[in-house]
Amino acid sequence: MVEVTVQLTSTMSDSVREIANKQFEGSLPAVLNAALELYLNIQTRKRQQLKKVVQQIRQEVEALGGIDEEDLEHRIKEYRRTKYSKPL
C-alpha cells in the first residue's frame, strides 16, 4: 500500500468531499481510488483503440501490396529530418 497526500483547491476539495459523502460513505481514499481506476481504464481503452486502428492500417497497406523496406526507411528519415530540423 502507498500513502499519498493530495492538495486540492477549495472548489475541488468541496466537490471531492461531496462525492465521498454521496457515493463512498465519506471515504476520500475510496473516491481517489475510484478516480485512478477510471483513469487507468480510459487509458487502456485508448491503447486498445489505437491498436485496432494500427491493425486496420496494416491490413489496408498489405491489401495494396505492402511497403518496400528501403522506401519506408527513406520516408522515416525524411520525415524525421523535416519534423525535427531547427528553423533558421
Secondary structure, 3 states (H helix, E strand, C coil): CCCCCCCCCHHHHHHHHHHHHHHCCCCHHHHHHHHHHHHHHHHHHHHHHHHHHHHHHHHHHHHCCCCCHHHHHHHHHHHHHHHHCCCC
